[in-house]
Structures are given as structure tokens and as C-alpha cells.
Amino acid sequence: MTFFKTEDLPATEMLPGVMRRAVYLDNVMITFFDFEPRRVIPAHAHPHEQITYVVRGALAFTMGQETRTLRAGEGVCIPPNVTHSAVVLDEPAFVLDAWNPVREDYK
């Protein structure tokens, strides 16, 4: 795939109220998340590098022992195997995640 429209990418309900779409090449992936308000992404870790960027809305994002509110225009860089979680605040959120290597489970 070379050109794409986010809305045309297949959507997967990852958790109730959390929709995920993905675009990828061999070595890089971007996922697009639509979150309903007050959704919780439980604490987890994975071997992938991850960069999260908030386009719209706000998240209380915890990485390790630190929690920060991320609003539109803000993000976080997550090294491999670092535990992190998020809680969507009181409005819908649209968030991009960049991955390396590609998450095969998100294709």
C-alpha cells in the first residue's frame, strides 16, 4: 500500500470503546486509535519501540512510575519492555502510535 486514507483502513475493536487501524511497511508501522472517553489501557510491556502522539483529546499516561497528562500535540517515547498504561480523560481521543519493529499482532 502506498497511499491511504485513515478512514479506509480496516478497523479492529481492540478493547470495548477502543478502535485500532494500522498502516505498515516491512520495518515501520503506525497505528491510529480512536478512544471513547474514560477507556483504560491496562499496564503492559512489549519488545517494540513505541512513540505515542496525541492528535485530539487527552490521556493520563503512566510509564514506569511516572504519570503525565498528554494533550493534543504532546507525546511520549517508550523504550522496549517498559511497562506503561493509559486512561482516556473525559472526551474522545485520537492517538497515533509508531512502532519498530512492526507489530505482527496489529496487522
C-alpha positions as CSV (number, residue, x, y, z in Angstrom):
1,M,0.0,0.0,0.0
2,T,1.4,3.4,-1.0
3,F,-1.4,6.0,-0.4
4,F,-4.1,5.6,2.1
5,K,-6.9,7.3,3.9
6,T,-7.2,6.5,7.6
7,E,-10.9,6.0,7.4
8,D,-10.5,3.4,4.7
9,L,-8.1,1.2,6.7
10,P,-9.7,-1.8,8.3
11,A,-10.8,-1.2,11.9
12,T,-10.4,-3.6,14.8
13,E,-12.1,-3.2,18.2
14,M,-9.0,-3.8,20.4
15,L,-11.0,-3.3,23.6
16,P,-14.5,-2.0,24.2
17,G,-14.5,1.6,23.1
18,V,-11.0,1.3,21.5
19,M,-10.8,1.1,17.7
20,R,-7.4,0.5,16.0
21,R,-6.4,0.9,12.4
22,A,-2.9,0.2,11.1
23,V,-0.6,1.0,8.1
24,Y,2.8,-0.5,7.8
25,L,5.8,-1.4,5.6
26,D,8.4,-4.1,6.3
27,N,10.2,-2.2,9.2
28,V,7.8,0.5,10.4
29,M,4.2,0.7,11.5
30,I,1.7,3.5,12.5
31,T,-1.5,2.7,14.3
32,F,-4.4,5.1,14.6
33,F,-6.5,4.8,17.8
34,D,-10.0,6.2,18.4
35,F,-10.8,6.1,22.1
36,E,-14.1,6.7,23.7
37,P,-13.9,8.8,27.0
38,R,-12.7,7.1,30.2
39,R,-11.3,4.0,28.5
40,V,-8.5,2.2,30.3
41,I,-5.5,0.7,28.6
42,P,-4.1,-1.7,31.2
43,A,-0.5,-1.8,32.2
44,H,1.6,-3.8,29.7
45,A,5.0,-4.0,28.1
46,H,6.3,-5.3,24.8
47,P,9.6,-5.7,23.0
48,H,8.7,-3.0,20.4
49,E,9.9,0.7,20.5
50,Q,6.8,2.9,20.6
51,I,6.2,6.6,20.1
52,T,2.7,7.8,21.1
53,Y,1.4,11.1,19.8
54,V,-2.0,12.6,20.9
55,V,-3.8,14.3,18.0
56,R,-7.1,15.0,19.8
57,G,-8.3,14.6,23.4
58,A,-6.2,13.8,26.4
59,L,-4.8,10.8,28.3
60,A,-3.4,10.2,31.7
61,F,-0.3,8.2,30.6
62,T,1.8,6.2,33.0
63,M,5.3,5.0,32.1
64,G,7.2,3.2,34.8
65,Q,6.4,5.1,38.0
66,E,5.6,8.5,36.3
67,T,2.1,9.7,35.2
68,R,1.6,12.7,33.0
69,T,-1.4,14.1,31.2
70,L,-0.8,14.1,27.5
71,R,-2.9,16.5,25.4
72,A,-3.2,17.2,21.7
73,G,0.3,18.0,20.3
74,E,2.1,16.0,23.1
75,G,3.5,12.5,23.1
76,V,5.8,10.0,24.8
77,C,8.7,7.8,23.6
78,I,8.5,4.3,25.2
79,P,11.6,2.1,25.1
80,P,11.2,-1.7,24.7
81,N,10.0,-3.7,27.7
82,V,9.0,-0.7,29.8
83,T,5.6,-1.0,31.5
84,H,3.0,1.6,30.5
85,S,-0.7,2.3,30.7
86,A,-3.2,5.0,29.9
87,V,-6.6,6.3,30.9
88,V,-8.6,8.4,28.4
89,L,-9.9,11.5,30.1
90,D,-13.4,13.0,29.7
91,E,-13.6,13.4,25.9
92,P,-12.9,11.2,22.9
93,A,-9.3,10.9,21.9
94,F,-7.4,10.2,18.6
95,V,-3.9,8.9,19.1
96,L,-1.1,7.8,16.7
97,D,1.5,5.1,17.7
98,A,4.6,4.5,15.7
99,W,6.3,1.1,16.1
100,N,9.6,-0.6,15.4
101,P,9.7,-3.5,14.6
102,V,6.2,-3.9,13.1
103,R,3.7,-5.5,15.5
104,E,2.6,-8.6,13.7
105,D,-0.4,-8.9,16.0
106,Y,-1.7,-5.5,14.8
107,K,-1.7,-6.2,11.1
